[in-house]
């Protein structure tokens, strides 16, 4: 879109990414490390939303979405902040960017697609990249529900030393309902240690005032290593 971004006529109030379409977001915030977007209406992702890489780096930028309307990702969609795999011998894999989605409305968030915030694989003596931090938070004054049926992967990458997994937080003012597979595994260390299953290392559910239902598989394994295996994380 052209024109003055501060002119209200040029401000988008919602977002829809159609199936088969990839939207790559420039890093416009936090010192050029994060894509920050606010919408007062609905956001629907049926295609792919990804962030740009940090300058001259295999590391991915983070994504921050603040949504006043409904937030929905459909089956077959993807939010991608995964670190790149190394392409030269001896290089480390890229670290993943964080995914932070805050939804403020009556109905919360519906997640049916994939969120990939995993670390990239290293080559040779390169280390595996670290997984990212994923926080989806449905908070309203009157309560909101978070439903996830998709896959979330924040595992560390494989390498000479395995990358550490990140953290997953699924929070709501009311209920949290999860049937999707959540992965927070440490990467394999082919020469050194295996990666930890999380920095502190966790998969975290927090329904503030309502119920929690989970029938999805949850993985917080430490990675195998040539030296020591990595520690498992917490659920």
Phi, psi and omega in degrees: 000135178262170178103179183287118181293343178273353176282123184303334179293341182255008183265123176282132180264347179211178182212134170227125176252112186288158176301137181086356181256138174248123177254115178258123186262130173291159182266105190248010188211164174057048178070027179078027179244357188215142170265122185241123180224139174237139178224135179270348177243200190285152171235124179233122179245110176251343177256225182238132171245124179226159178258155177288161174286154167296154185305127176051046186213149171280355180284142179265149173287163180270166180232131177231118178242129175242118190234124175273338179267204176283148175237124183221133165243136185265167174300136181089354178273168179211138163252121191236110170236026184291142175292149180284147170291148177296145178245001177228142181302131180094350180275149176274156174287158181282148172282145177282153171274160178284157172235114179236119182234118180243121187243125183239090177201187183281337192246358173077216189229139177242115183244111180241356181260198181255139168245117181247106176234046182269158177281152178280159179275140174273167178240138180063239179272007176287144182278158171286143178286158181274146174287164185263181181257122179243121180228113174246122191228113177260098185235125174220163178297331185253008178097139178221153181248139177247122178241124176235123173243000185264184181262135173237127184232116178237028184290154173284156179279162176275152179181192176303317165240138184287143176285153179276147172285164178265223179223147173240127175236121173243107189236150179207150173290340180238265188246151173238127183232115182232127171238001183274162176275130180244126185243123176223057185264144171287150179283162178282134175258110186283336180241319183250220187281154169282153180286153177283152175279061179119147178297313177244345086140104190208157162248124192231125172250138177216090169274113191292320187231352184242217188253164174239129172234129173224126170231011177273158177280134183241128185235124178224046186278145167286150181280152173292150180219158174285329173268268177250147170286156179283157177287146172287160178265193185246148171237000000 
